[in-house]
Amino acid sequence: MTTNPSWDPAQYLRHADHRARPFADLLARVPALPGDPPRIADLGCGPGNVTAGLADRWPTARITGYDNSPQMLADAAAHAGAHLDFAYADLTTWTPGETTYDLIVSNAALHWVPGHLDAFPAWLDGLAPGGVFAFQVPHNIDAPLHALMRELGNTPRWKNRLGEVLRRQDSVHAPAVYLDRLARLGCTPDVWTTTYFHVLTGQDPVLDWVKGTGLRPVLDALADDPEARDAFVTAYRDLLREAYPSAEHGTVLPFRRLFAVARKGA
């Protein structure tokens, strides 16, 4: 993954309901799988809470969740069961190997994988005929949430330390790019975007949200200098307060996501 950030499962799960909803919406569009029981891989499974949802949808399936974060895998182990396990894998190099899957799914992970389009052929080769590749990723790199972080990180004080760790604007492609690539690889693709309007509560909830995901590389880069880390976070917090003002009902975070469900040819 681009920066291989450290992950804090507890921080990530503070907004678990909001983060899980896109995965449920993705699975709702997944058609019947060819295998009985099906074999499923979850790429970038994180703390395993949404991977467990796969077992609810396909109770007889053999499911493996893959992630490269020891912290996330330690939490995910609590969800393991007779048909559900978790294993270390770096998605920049992972391939299905000798295993044939009926579903390869990924929830909010591929934007951390540089060149992930180039991995699609090998992943699709690992699908059974009629199998499905499904994923969702944030599609909001130009939103204030990220734009303000990049702008601050590229100011003179921070550029030398943070310029290489911030998410690039090409970390996620346009929907048409994914549709074209999947179609050219012999799939029937269904690609769409959705903007969620998350109503967050608590003090500085947008900052709290991003501490669990996009801010992780910055926190890692400044981990050896707590004073600098706190100065960056404070300046970023102030920018977020202006961009996402609080109201009586909470703070609204518009969040656009990109979805793709591709069925492999029989």
N, C-alpha and C positions, 0 to 999 in steps of 0.2 A: 504494500500500500504506500501511498505517496510519502508520508512522513512517519508511518508506523507509530501513531501516537499512543501514549499510555491511556488506558480507559479506566473510568471509575464507575462500576456498575450501579452503585447506589445513586450517584448523581444522574446517570442516564435514566434510571427508572423513576426519577422524581416526576417525570411527565409521561409515564408508561401508557396511560390511556390514550393520550393524543398521539403518541408515536406508534401505537399498535393499530390504530384505526386504518391507516393506509394499507397495512398488510392484509387486514380483513377484507378491505375493498378489492385488493388484488386477487385474493383467493376466490372471491365471489365470481370472478370472470374466468377462472380456470375450469376447462371442460373435464369430462370424464377421462380418467387415465387408463392407458391400455393394460397395465399390469394388474394381476389379482393374486396376491396382494401387491400393491405398487411399491416401488423402491424410490425414495425421495432424498435429495440432497438440499440442504439449506446453506447457502454460501454467505458467510458473514453473519452467523447466528446470534452474535452478541451474548446477552445473559440468558438466552434460551427461552424467555417467556413467550415470544411469538412462535418459536419452533414447536413448543408444546401445543399450540393451536393447530398445527398440521396434524397432530395425532387425534385431535378432536374431529377434524374433517375426514381423515382417513384412518380410522382406528386400527385397521389390520396392517397398515403400511409399515415398512422397515425404513426408519428415518435416521439420517445422520446430519447433525449440525456441525459446520466447519467454521473456525475462526482462528485468527492469529494472535489474539489477546489472551495471555494466561489469566488475567483478572476476569475477563468475561467468561472464559471456559470454566473457571472455578465456580462462578455463580450458576452457570448453565447446568453443571453436574447435578444440581438439586432437582432438575426436571427429567433426568434420565430414567428410563424404564425398560421393560422387556423388549420393546420395539423401537426405542429412542435412545440414541447415544450421541456423544459429542467428541470431536477430534480436532487436533491442531491442523491448520492448513493456511498457507499464504496464497491468496487468490491471484497473485501475480504469476504463480507457477502451477497452481492446482489444475489437474485434469482428472477426468473420471477414471482413467486407467482401465482396468479390465471389468469394472462394474458398469452395468447398464441400468440407467435410471429411467423412470417413467415421468418424473418431475424434477427439474432443477430450478430452484427458486432462490431469490435473493431480495432481502428487504433492507433498503437504505445502506448499501455497502459499496456498490460498484463505483461511486464517485471517489472513493479512496483508492481505486485500482487504476493506475495509469495504463493507457493502452488497452482498456478492457474490451473494446470492440474486437481486437485481434484475438482475444481468447474465445470468442463465440464459436468459431468452427470446431475447436476441440471439444468444447462443452456440448455442442449439438451432436457431435459424433458419439458422445456417450449416452444419448437418449435412444430409447426404443422407438421403433416406427410408431407414429401417432403420439409420441411423448410430448411433453410441454416444457418450455423454458419461460419462466415468468419472473419479472423483477420490477421494483419501483425504486426511484432515486429522487432526492431533492432536485427541483428544477428552478431554483431561486437564487442563483449565484449573483444576480444583479440587485437583489433585494437589499434594503438598508442593513439588515442583519449581517450580511457578508461584505457589502460595499464599504460600509463604515469601518469594518475591521481591516480591510485592505488599505483604505485610505490612511488610517492611523498607522498601520504597520509600515507604510511606505514613506512616512515623514522622516526627516533627518535623524531624529532621536532613535528610531526603531528600525530603519531600513536595513542596516548591516546585520542585525540580529534576527529579523523576522521576515525579510523579503523572500527567502527561499522556502518558508514553511507554510505560508498561507495558501489556501486552496486556489488553484488557477481557474480562470474563467472557462477553460476548455475541459474541465474535469467531468462535465456532463454535456452531451451533444444535443442538438435539436431533435425533436420527435421524429421528423422526417428522415433523419440520418439512421436512427434505429430501425424504423420501418423498412427502409431500403436495404439495409444490411441483412436483416432477418429474412426478408423476401428473397434476396439473392442467394441466401444459404438454403433455400428450399422450404422455408416455413410459411405458414399462413399467419401473418402477424396482426395483432390488434394493439394499437398504440394510442394512448390518450394522456391528457394532463388534467389535473384537478387542483384547484386552490382551496385549501382549508382555511377557515377563519377560527383559529384556536383562541378561546377566551381564557387567559391565564390569570392567576391570582397570586397574591403575596407581594413581597417587596422585590422590585427589579426582576420580574418573572422572565423577561426576555433574556436578560443576562444569565439567569439561572438555567434557562433552556439551553443556551449556546455553550455554557460551561460543560454540558454533558456530551457535546459533539464538536461543532466547528471550532471552538476555542481551544480544544485540547492541544493541538500542535504549538500554539502560542504559550500556553501554560507550561508545556514541556521545555520549550526553548528558553524560558526564563526561570526555570525551576531552581537554578543555582544562584539566583539573584532575587530574593523575595521582595526587596524594595522596588526593583524595576518591574517585577511582575505585578505588584499591587498598583504601581503607578499606571501601567498600561490598562489594567482592568478598570481602575477608577475613571480614566479618561474615556474608555470605551463605554462604560456604564452611563456616563453623562450623555454621550452621543445617542445611545439607545433610548434613554429617557425622553429625549426630544423627538426621536423618530417614531417611537411607540408610546404615546402618552397614555397614562392610566385614566380610567373613567370609573364611575360608580359601580358598573357591572364587571370591571376587570380591565385587563390590558389585552387588546386584540393583536394577535400575531398572524397576519396573512402568510400562508406557506404553500407554495405551489410544488406539486410533485408530478413526476412523469412515470407512467406505467406502460408495461409491455407484456403481452401474453402471446407466445408464438408456439403454434402446434407444428411439430415436425411431420413431414410427409410420410405416408404409410409405405 
